[in-house]
Structure formats: C-alpha cells, structure tokens
Amino acid sequence: WETEEEAAGAYNILAIIFKGLDVPMNDVPVSVKTYNRVIDHLHKDGWSASDEEMKKLKRLCEQYLGMNFEDE
C-alpha cells in the first residue's frame, strides 16, 4: 500500500469480508481504487465470491465505509 491511510482502508475492507461488522474500523476514507486492489489481491490468492456476495459487500462498504461505487 502506498500510504498508511490506504493500508488502513484496505484493513477495513478485509475486516468486513473476513470478520464482519463487529470489529473496530479505522477512521479513514476508503477509495474504490483501494477496494479494487483488495479484491484483485484476494482473487489472485484464490478467493472468490458470487455476484450476489459482491453486491452485498459493495452495499456494506457504502453503508459502513462511506464508499461510492456509482462512478465505477
């Protein structure tokens, strides 16, 4: 990750995916670019999710991390 803020945002995304919403989140803005990098890394490591699971993840990231996927 290029910055500590970007790493903290990546942690937030990974926390939602693997731990759920009951873990403390970092108070940093999270970009769609960071989200896409996290998902790309996970796919390279063999992780997969259905289209429905990915939609749910995006909704959670919008709701809990303030992300905006509309411009994607």
N, C-alpha and C positions, 0 to 999 in steps of 0.2 A: 504494500500500500504506500502511496506517495506521501501521505501525511498522517499524523496521529488521528486527526478528525475522520479521515476516510477509513482508517482501521477501526475506529470506534463505531462508525456507521455499519461497516461490514459485520462487526460483532453483533450489532442489533438485529440485523437480518438473519444471521445464523442462529441467534438466540430464539427468534420466533420460529424458525424452521425446526430446530432440534430440541428446544427446551419449552417452548410455548410462551405464553404471555405473563407467567408468574415469576419471571426473573427480572432483576433490575436492568434497565436500559440506560445507555449513555445519552446524555442530553446534548445531542449534536444533530445537525441537519443531515439527512441521508439522500444522496442523489440517485437518480435512475441509473446513472453510469456505474455507481458503486454496486447497486443491485444487480445489474447485468454482469459485472465482473464476478460477483459472488456466485451467481447461477452458472456462469461459464466454468469457473473453477470446480464447482460441485459436479457438473456434468462430465468434466474431464476425469474426475475421480470415480466415476461410475454411478453417481447419484441420479435418480430420475424421479419425476413426479408426473402425474396425469395432467391433462389440460385443466381439468376442474380443480385439482390441487394447486396448480399455478395461479389460477384466477383467485382462489381463496387467499393464497399467500399475498398476492398483489393488493387485495382488499384490506388485509390485515396491515400491510406496510403503509397503505394510505391512511388507514384509521389511526394506527398507533405511532407511526413514524412521520406522518405528515407528508408522505411522498405523493407525487402526482405523475401518473402514467399516461395522461391524456395526450401528451405530445409525442408519445412513443410510436 
